[in-house]
Amino acid sequence: MSSARLDPLTSWHADWRGLRVAVLGLSVTGFSVADTLAELGADVLVVTESADGEYARLLPVIGAGLHVGSLDAVPSELVDFAPEVVIASPGFSPQHPLVLWAQESGVALWGDVELAWRVRDKVVRADGTPADWVLVTGTNGKTTTTRLAATMMVHGGLRAAPCGNIGVPVLDAVRDPAGFDALVVELSSHQLWYLGLQTGPEPLSPHAAVCLNLADDHLEWHGSFEAYRDAKAVVYANTRVACVYNKADAATRAMVEDAEVVEGARAIGFDLGVPGPSDLGLVDGILVDRAFLEERGTSALELTTVADLAARGLAAPHVVANILAASALARSVGVEPSSIREALDEFALDPHRIQVVAVSGGITWVDDSKATNPHAAASSLAAYPGAVWVVGGLLKGVDIGGLIASRGAIAKAAIVIGVDRGEIVAAFARHAPGVPLFEVDHAETEDVMARVVELAAGVAADGDVVLLAPASASFDQFDSYADRGRRFARAVNDRIDNGKAPRDSDHPAEDAPEQSGS
């Protein structure tokens, strides 16, 4: 597609009429793209292997076309449509036949985030400018940090909204008639890969950005760890004010050092150690900011204390790190420390994130089903050393051996579930042969967690923790990580209700949406 047609399309008020756009996928993201383009007057064809009934019914209402069928090869309907732009949903990998066809054909290839950036001025602030964007990515902790930062900003008096990979498409936030001062945009590595293809005259330029951490994940989508890392690094490109990075993760520091940013943008570090100037960290159990104050060479601002966080169930080390990262983002847009404290006083982690679902007979049952990769599970195991560990699922091509060697070796026992349990059992044999091991080979989803809880109850004793931290995706046996966690909680409480153990306290789990990637 010629730049003469696309380069002017950097505003909601530009002339999008008649632009032929193929949208790949019809999930929540794909529909938000089609709906936006239809509102702009573009000619839209949605191409998908399967279509949710409601979305399929809505497409003709908004004036968009639909092709449903196998996408193992490029459908003739797409070729005949001759799109000027292809906008892919995050699930379409770089190796997908339709993505390769677009690139080989010279058709512009965008993700939903690029479109959202181009039309970000649909609703503007009183001064006529669109909302500032604050970007959040990382292998783990994205959603928690995104919610934290947005909550802090709201308490600081800003109109702020979490969006993106957190579940609300960024295009929906951009089009919200209420308007915002700031959008806190969670980005998966999939979305960032597409963002890295930008060639337009006004590439995305965030106010602030953070990559929380980096570890093996989604290698089957990206093809290699290096490609995954490079996608994550896109988050810092063109940052205007603050590049927030994890001092304990050298990869994130390297991303900031290599990033092309707007002159004057600062590198802001965070970790659980004593902070230097331009950092956030811990001093004697106090979370402090030494970055966003004039006297940062000699002073620090108190944000909260670990003791206060513990009272809210927020003192696990990886959660404290997320709080520091979110605080840095909030401070970068002018939120005062007092507002950060107020936000933390009311904040609660999402369900299925180190959530205590019951305490019974002296045993604490913890649902961290959101720990869908080894890096996330390592954080959980660090918070609960010596736990009875429920592990397994779909490994997504990731080697779990390092996690078992470093954290699994001190587990009291391990209960292995899922389609890839053979790899996990073999890794225990290599790296932690002394850990008692139990396999759950039930094929039926309904049976899995009942058997897990039965085995765990037979191993755990007074004072022990049973920790669901699978280090794997859920789709081999469950609808989502939320479904997996919900079934675990139900099995725990069913056992208690059936009189198998005395009930001490109970914390029912709730549902939460699965996200598109990390």
Buried (B, 14 or more C-beta within 10 A) or exposed (E): BEEEEBEEBBBBEBEBEEBBBBBBBBBBBBBBBBBBBBBBEBBBBBBBBEBBEEBBEBBEEBBBBBBBEEBEEBBEBBEEBEBBBBBBBBBBBBEBEBBEBBBEBEBBBBBBBBBBBBBBBBBEBEEEEBBBBBBBBBBBBBBBBBBBBBBBBBBBEBBBBBBBBBBBBBBBBBBBEEBBBBBBBBBBBBBBBBBBBBEBEBBBBBBBBBBBBBBBBBBEBBBEBEBBBBBBBBBBBBBBBBBBBBBBBEBBBBBBEEBEBEEEBBBBBBBBEEBEBBBBBBEEEBBBBBBBBEEBEEEBBBBBBBEBBEEBBBBBEBBBBBBBBBBBBBBBBEBBBEBBBBBBEEBEBBBBBBBBBBBBBEBBBBBBBBBBBBBBBBBBBEBBEBBBBBBBBBBBBBEBBBBBBBBBBEBBBBBBBBBBBEBBBEBBEEBBEEBEBBBBEBEEBEBBBBBBBBBBBEBBEEEBBBBBBBBBBBBBBBEBBBBBBBBBBBBBBEBBEEEEBEEEEBBEBEEBBBBBBB
